[in-house]
Amino acid sequence: MLLNYHYLFELLICYFRKIVSFLSKYFNSLMKDISKTNTKNSVKHVLFGSLIGTTIEFFDFYIYANAAVLVFPQLFFPSSDTTMATLQSLATFSIAFLSRPLGSAFFGHYGDKIGRKFTLVAALLTMGISTVTIGFLPSYASIGIAAPLLLMLCRFGQGVGLGGEWGGAVLLAIENAPPHKRAWYGMFPQLGAPIGLLLSGGTFLILTDTMTNEDFMDYGWRIPFIGSSLLVLVGFYIRLKITETPAFENSKAEQQEVKIPFFTLLKSYKNQLVFGTFAAVTAFLVFYLMTVFTLSWATSDLGYSKRDFLLIQLFSVLFFAFFIPVSALLADKIGRRKMLIVATIAIGIFGFSFSYFLNSGSTVLVVFFLCTGMSLMGLTYGPLGTFLSELFPTSVRYSGASLTFNLAGILGAAFAPMIAIYLASTYSLTYVGFYLTLAACISLFALLVISKEEHKF
């Protein structure tokens, strides 16, 4: 059954308007809470400041993901075997996940020692400079093996920056939040993920739609990397206008500061670190299966053009964006842990559907599959930042939340596209679904093991 892409564009606009209306309704109630936050920061600056940074960070991160599938195999890893070239390209994609814990430890240390503001600015610049540099890299044909090596170095820098950005953005939001709206405030930096993906995917869609393939491969792919510098400047300006969070200032005033947050974390909060990491694994895996893996598999094995499948993915991301605030509202009512348990169980069941939908030969069923996966991603991702942050006290919260999140990224996403491609090509898509279901079982166990005593901050 053929899909009407013009109708899909209309649906994109319709759903975008609904999301804006939904967020506007609740933004008015947020503004009424300003007198209750006990902070010099306005609600507007806090929420926009936490959102803009993660939007930029994830935009930079996702344009690399798109290029790793569509561009880098040909330009940086030339090989007669297209599968091998893709795997080599995706291997560089995984480097950022390996470097993110280093960024968490480094920026987390200074975030817990000297404040959230400085580290947020530094992390943003680290990510931005690394991304812009990629846009100027020569190809393998020009400088040989130095090209992929430089690409790997820039990717490492992207990971370090993102490792420090996410935790600080979440803390900026929840440490300024009223107690009864911590999940709602904490979901604003989480919205940076779908917005960044919409911007990056939309950029690649426009470029591939308006340029010949030769021009796109020659210079067009560089445009989003270099153009991201404008977004970084906007984020830099906004971050400079924000002051420290009340929680950090109170912790410092009460002399709760620890000498080396990382060591304190390992010594006193091992359970939270370990189980928090495994609890977040499924969120990473389902997302990168729905984006990087499906883009690669659909364009190489299912017969979709780059343009058509990017459009389908962009449509599914709207469901991701919609269910983030929905899950945050539910999490403030029933609790973060319960919300994550429900979402994780649903993802585990969803894993059994991979082969049926992707092998169906129906574009409508493929769209339904992606929209369902992205909806489940929104349900688990919305309260995740607040949940992980509440596992740790203020004195080690930046380090703790960042490290658990980014260690989960290694386990759940660093090698996920490569593993999924291997399973699908060697066995079948059914095994890719089993891979997701297994991860969901592990996350569910971790969520059930975490006690109320360990989730008290």
Sequence and secondary structure as in RCSB ss.txt:
>XXXX:A:sequence
MLLNYHYLFELLICYFRKIVSFLSKYFNSLMKDISKTNTKNSVKHVLFGSLIGTTIEFFDFYIYANAAVLVFPQL
FFPSSDTTMATLQSLATFSIAFLSRPLGSAFFGHYGDKIGRKFTLVAALLTMGISTVTIGFLPSYASIGIAAPLL
LMLCRFGQGVGLGGEWGGAVLLAIENAPPHKRAWYGMFPQLGAPIGLLLSGGTFLILTDTMTNEDFMDYGWRIPF
IGSSLLVLVGFYIRLKITETPAFENSKAEQQEVKIPFFTLLKSYKNQLVFGTFAAVTAFLVFYLMTVFTLSWATS
DLGYSKRDFLLIQLFSVLFFAFFIPVSALLADKIGRRKMLIVATIAIGIFGFSFSYFLNSGSTVLVVFFLCTGMS
LMGLTYGPLGTFLSELFPTSVRYSGASLTFNLAGILGAAFAPMIAIYLASTYSLTYVGFYLTLAACISLFALLVI
SKEEHKF
>XXXX:A:secstr
    HHHHHHHHHHHHHHHHHHHHHHHHHHHGGGGGS SSS HHHHHHHHHHHHHHHHHHHHHHHHHHHHTHHHH
TS  S HHHHHHHHHHHHHHHHHHHHHHHHHHHHHHHHT HHHHHHHHHHHHHHHHHHHTT   HHHHTTHHHHH
HHHHHHHHHHHHHHHHHHHHHHHHTTS GGGHHHHHHHHHTHHHHHHHHHHHHHHHHHHHS HHHIIIIITHHHH
HHHHHHHHHHHHHHHT    HHHHHHHHTT   S HHHHHHHH HHHHHHHHHHHHHHHHHHHIIIIIHHHHHHH
TS   HHHHHHHHHHHHHHHHHHHHHHHHHHHHH HHHHHHHHHHHHHHHGGGHHHHHTS  HHHHHHHHHHHHH
HHHHHHTTHHHHHHTTS GGGHHHHHHHHHHHHHIIIIISHHHHHHHHHHHT HHHHHHHHHHHHHHHHHHHHHS
 TTTS  
